[in-house]
Structure formats: structure tokens, C-alpha cells
């Protein structure tokens, strides 16, 4: 007797998106060997602005509007979270950087409870607790001291969560493309301004925000182009996944991005995570799945 295994289309799309996103992280890491993380963020968003801008030209946006400061806040939080994420990609194992970024659903649940008055069930609170324990396992702080990479890693999750929480409100007033452009627009203009003023600013420890512009050359252009293309492609398939399957199932499958990133990172020379880090990753993945199921 033959058994046929069928996989939901949404699961297939999300698996593909997670794999592409992991490979995108590899190209971001390779690009970071030749330019600053600030510049990597700039090129990552330029591609998105061009693609979404072209879509807007073909089909103009229709929305109520009226929340410009919240729209800017969404863009600013998304940009700073992405900057912290790419800086960590350049300096710590790819799998660790991805795991930090995947804490955003846990913080989103917490912020939705705080700012949007959404109820958080016992399962939701359990997920938040597990997520924080997982973060402690990965960061392994010395007393109450966290490393720079730990702080930026946690912020990559917090900043993304604040951005996602604001999106819930913005959807009532703006076309989805306007919300996406707020992120990519700030993520393009912000780095350009910071790169321009960087020669005149010297703040120890803030090299992730201020850096010299280096014009890409040779193979670096391939890294930059591949990063932008894969990031856009991953976004497209992730959107398709949420469009054809239940959000809880797709959200859980999205955590395959972490093992994909660990494997890709090993090919780039990263070491495998230790026992405590692995335990932290498992706890964060479990917390994320619990949050998805709770909703």
C-alpha cells in the first residue's frame, strides 16, 4: 500500500520563503564584509522602494489617511530594527541573529496587550515567559550585563514588534502599500542621511548608526543585488502563505527560518550553537508557536 503525503500550499510557500530569507541573510553577511551594515540596509530598501513604487504607479493608492505620525513611527521602528538585525548578521552567527529577530511575535503579543487592549490568555502569558527565558539562555548575561550584540538583537525583535503593532492600527487608515513604503522609505532616506553626516560624528559604540559610504564594486554588486531580490521574493511568498492558509499554521512554519539560517551560517564559517543557545532557540520557537496558536 502506498501512502501519499500532501503538504498545504501555505506551508510550502512559507518553507520556501524561510529558506530564501536565510539565503538573503547570507548575502547580507557577505555584503557586510565590504561595507557597513548601514549601507547594507540602504541597498536592501532601495530595491523595495523601486518595486512598490512601480506598483503604486500602475495602480494608485486609495485610503482615508490621517495618521502621518503613526505611519512615520512604523517606518522608523522598522528601519531601526532592520539596522540592528543586519549589524548582528555581520558580527554574530546567522542563526543567532535570526533567532533574535524571531522574538518579535512574543513582543507583539505583549505590546498589543499594553497598547491595543487585546486580551492575553494564560497560553499567551506562558509564551511570553518562555520567550524571555529563551532570550536569557541565548544572551547568557554576566550578572545584569548584556553584550552590545545581545542588546541590538533584543531590539531587533522589540523594534519589529512595535512596527507590527502599529500596522494593526494603520490598516484602518492606509493602503497596505503605503504602510510598506513608510518602512522602506524611511529605511532608504534614514541611512542616506546617517551616511552623509557620519564623517562629522564620532560616538564610541555607535558604529552601527554612523559609517563611511563605500561604493560597491565587482562581486559586491552581485551580493547587493541578490540580497535585495531575495528579500523581495521572500516577502512575496510569505504574503502568499498567509493568504492561503491559517495564520497560526503559517506562523509556526515560519520558524524553520532559524534552522535554515544555522545551516547556511555554517557554510559561511559560523560555529554550531552550544547547548544553552540551542535550548534558548527551542524555547523561543515554542513561545512563537504558542503565540500563534493563542491567536
N, C-alpha and C positions, 0 to 999 in steps of 0.2 A: 504493500500500500504506500502510495506516495503522498507526502504532506506538502502543501503549498503555503509558504509564508507570505502574507501580504502586509505591506507597510503603508500606513496612511500617507497621503501626498504631503500633508503638512509636516509630518515627521521627516520625510525625505528632503523637503525644501529646507527645513531648519538644520538638518545634519549637513547639507551642502553649504548652507550659509555659515555655520560654525567652522567648518573646515576652511572655507575661503577666508573667513575673518582671521583665523590662526595664521594662514599663509600671508595675509596682509600685514599682520604683526611682524612676521619675519622680514618683509621688505622695509617696514618702518625701522626695524632694528639695524638692517644693513645700511639704510639711508643715514641713520644716526651716527654711523662711523665716519661720515664725511661732512655732516652739517649738524647744527644744533637741533634739539627737539622742537624749539620754537619754529624753526624753518620747516621742519617736517610737518607740523600742524598746519602751517600756511599752505603748503602744497597739497596736503590731504584735503583741505576745504575748498581750494580753488577749483578742483575738479567738480566737486558737488555744486558749487555756485553756478558753474557753466551749464551743467546738466539740468538742474532745477530751473535755472533762469530761462533756458531754451524751452522747457515745458510750459513755463508761465507765458512766454511769448506766443506759443501756439494756442494756449487756452488760458485767457486772463482769469485772475482770481476773483472770486465773488464771496465777500464776507462782510460781517457787521463792523468789525474792528472796535476800537475804543479802549484798548488795553496796551498802549505802547510801552509803558514802563515794565509791565509783566512780560511782554514779548522780548524786551531787551534783557530782562533778568534771565529768561530762559536761554537766550543766546550766550550771555556772559557765563552762566553756570556750566553750560555745555562745553564752551570753549576752554574754561579753566580746568574742568575735569579731564578733557581730552589732552590738555597740555601736561597735566600731572601724569596721566596714563602713558603718554609717549615718552616722557622723561624717564619713567620707570622701565619701560621697554628697553631703553638704551642702556640702562645700568644694572638691572637685575634680571634673573631668568624670566623668559617669556611667560611661562606657566604661572609664576608668582604674580606678575603684573596683570595678567588676565584674571586671575582669581580675585585680586583686589577690586578690579572693575566690576566683577560679577556680584559684589556685595550690594550693588545699587538697589535690587528689588527689596532687600531687607530694610534698607534706609527709607525707600519709597513708602513701604507699609507704615513705618514709624512716622514719617512726615505727613502722610495722608491722615493719620490719626490726630496728629498735632494741629495741622493747619486746615484740613478739609472736613474735620469732624467725622471721618469714616471710622466705623467700629472695627476693633481689632479683637478677634476671638482668642480663646485660650491657645488654639493651634498657632495663631498669628504671633502671640507673645512668646510662645515656645520657640518659634522660628527666629524671632529677633534675638532671644537669649542664646540659642545655638550659634547664630551668626556671629555674635560678639565673642563667644568663646573660641570660635574658629579663627577670628581675626587675631586674638591673643596667641593662639598656637602658631600662627604664621609669623607674626611680628616678634614673638618671644622677647618682650621688653625687659630691659635690665632695670629692675625696680619700676619706676614710672617713666623711664626714659625710652622714647621711641627713636629709631633712626630717621633720617631725612626721607629715605625711600618708603619707610613704613607710613610716615605722616602723609606723604604725597599719594601713596597707594590708597590709604583710607579716604583721602579727599577725593580721589578719582571716583570712588563709589558714592560718597556723600554729595559731591557736585552733580553727578549724573542723576542721583535720586531727586535733588532739588529741581533739576531741569525737568525730569519726568513728571514730578508732582505739579509743576506749573503748567505742563502741557494739558493736564486734565481740565484745568480751568480755561485755558486758551482755546481749546477745541470748540467752546461755545461761541467764540467771537471771530475766529480766524480760519481761513482755508489752511489745510494741512501743509501745503507748500510754503505758505507764509511762515509757519512755525519752523519748518525745516530751514528755510532761508535765514531766519533770525539766528539760528545756531551757526550755519555755515558762513553767513555774512560777517558776524562778529568774529568767527574763527578765522576769517581771512583778513579783515581790517585790523583786528587786535594785534596779531603777530606782526603785521606790516608796521604799525605804529611803534611797537616794542623794539623791533629790529632797527628802526630809524633812530630811536633815542638811546639805544644801547651803548653807542660809543661815548655818551656823556653821562652814563650812570654806572656806578660801581657799588654794588651792595653784596657783601660776602654772603654766600649761601643761596643767593637768588639767581644762579646761573640758568635755572630752568625758565626764567622770565626774561632775562636780558642776555643777548648773544649777538655775535657778529654775523652778518649775512655772508654766506659763501655760495657763489654761483655754481650750481651743479654742472658737472662735466662728464663726458664719457658714459660709462656704465651706470653712474649715479642717476642719470636721466631715466634709465630703464627702471631702476629701483623706485623712483618717484612716480613714474607713470603707472607701474604695476600696482603700487600701493593705492593710488587714487582710484584706479579701475576696479581693483578687487574690493575696496571698501564700498564702492557704489553697488557692485554686483551682490555683495553680501547683504547690503541693506534691502535690495530688491527682493531677494529670495526670502529674507526674514519677513518682509511685509507680506509676501505671498503665503508663507507658512501660517501667519496669524489670520490670514483671510480665508483659509480653507479648513482649519482645524480649531479645536478648542484651545483657548489661551493657556489653560493650565498644563495641557499636554505639551504644547509647543514650548512654553516657558521652561518646562523641566528638561526637554531635549536640548535647549539652548546651552545647557551646562556642559555638553560634550565639547564645547569650545575650549574648556580647560585641559582635558587630556590631549586634544589635538595640539594645543599650544605647547604642552610639555614635550610631546614627541617632536614637533617642529623645532622647538628650542634646543633639544638635544642634538639635532642635526647641525645647529648653528654653534654648538660648543657649550651649551648650558649643562650644568650637572643635574642629575635627577634629584627631586625634592627629598629631604630627610624624613624621618618618621613623624616628628612633630608637625612639620609643614604639611605632610600628606594627611595627617589627622585633621589639621585645620581646613584643608581643601575639602575633605569629605564632609565636615560639619557645615561649611558654607554652602556646598551643593545641597545638602539635606535641608538646610534652612531655606534656600531659594525655592526648592520643590514644595516645601510646606507652605510657603507664602503663596505660591501659585495655586496650590490645592485649596487653600483657605479662601481664595477669591473666586 
